[in-house]
């Protein structure tokens, strides 16, 4: 059997909502014999507590405010390098913006899933950028 691939899932919010619920379902049905999941999210939400009970390692990265972008980016790059991450999957506008930058710096592939569309609260942060 081959070595499991290490995937970093990035989501800005750790409260239960559309994006975190989508990621929760994704993680629930992963084949953990083939994939090692790490989730980078803002600490303190209920989603973080639920993830900690499973096979998923949590990396706290505060992505709730745009002015913290440099520290969020540094935190993601450190998580990628220390965890030997091979692929990133970013969920949502902020996580996508920061995640794509961190993936490029770290030279790993990145998948981006848009969860915010026009009319949602993240639209004011530029959901149309992606």
N, C-alpha and C positions, 0 to 999 in steps of 0.2 A: 504494500500500500504506500502511496506517495505521501510526502509531507503536506499538511494542510496549508492552504494559502491564507495569509494574514490580511484581513480587510479592515480598514478604519472607516467606520460609518460616522459622519459628522452631521450634527443637527444642533441648531442654536438653542432651542428651547427644550427643557426637560419636563415641562408640564404636559399633561395629557391633552392632545389636540389632534388635528388631521394628520400633520406630518409625523409626529411621534407615534401616533397610532399605526400609521402605515409602516414605519420602521419596526415597531413592536411586532407586527404580524410577520414581517420579513425575517426578523431574528428568531421568532418562534418556530419557524419551519425550515431553518437552515440545517444543512447536513454538517453537524459539528465534527464529524470524522474527516471532512474535506475542507472545512473553513474554520478559521479562528477569528472570531469577531471581537473588535475593540470599538467602543462608542465614545466619541468626544462630544460632550454636551455641557451646557451650563449647569453647575452643581445646584443641588437643593430641591429639585422638582420631584414629583411622585414617580415620574418615568424613570428617573435615575435609581430610585429605590427598587422598582420592579425589575429593572435590568440586573441589578446587583445580585438578585436571587437566582439568576440563571447561569449560563455558560459564558456570559459576556463581561469583559473587563471594561471598566469605566475610566475615562480620562477627563477630569474636569477642565473645561476651557470656556471662559466667560465670553460669550458672543452676543450678549443682549444689547450692548451699546456700541454704536459705530466708532466712538472716540477711543474704544479699547482695541481697535483693529490691530495695531502693531503687536500688542501682547497676545492677542488671540492667534495671530499668525505665527509668532515665535512658539507658542504652546503647541500648535499643531505640527510644526516642523520638528520640534523635540519629540513629540509622540510618534511621529513617523520614523524618525531615526532610531529612537531607543527601542521601539517595538518591532523593528524590522518589517514594517508594513510594506506590502507589495501592491496594494490597490486601495484607492479611496473612493467612497460613495458618499457624496454630499447631498443633504436634503434641505431644501428651502433657500431663500434668497441670501440671507447673511452667511449661512454655512456654505453655500455655493460659492459666493464671492471669496471668502477667506480660504475655503478648501481648495479651489482651483489655484490660487496663488501658492499655497503651501505645497500642493502636489507638483507644481512646476518647479519650485525651488528644490524640492526633494527628488525630482526626476522620476516620479511614479505616475501611472495612469490614473485618471479621475473620471468618475461617472457622476453626473449631476442630475438630480430629479427635482423639478420645479413643483413646489406644493402651493405657493402663493400665486394667485391670479388677480386680475383686475378686480378691485372692490374689496380685497382683503387688506388687513392692516399692514402687511409687508410691502404693499404696492408703493407706498410713499417712499420706500427705501430703494426703489428702482428694480422691481421684479422684471420690468421689460428689458433690463440690461442683458439678461441671459436668454 
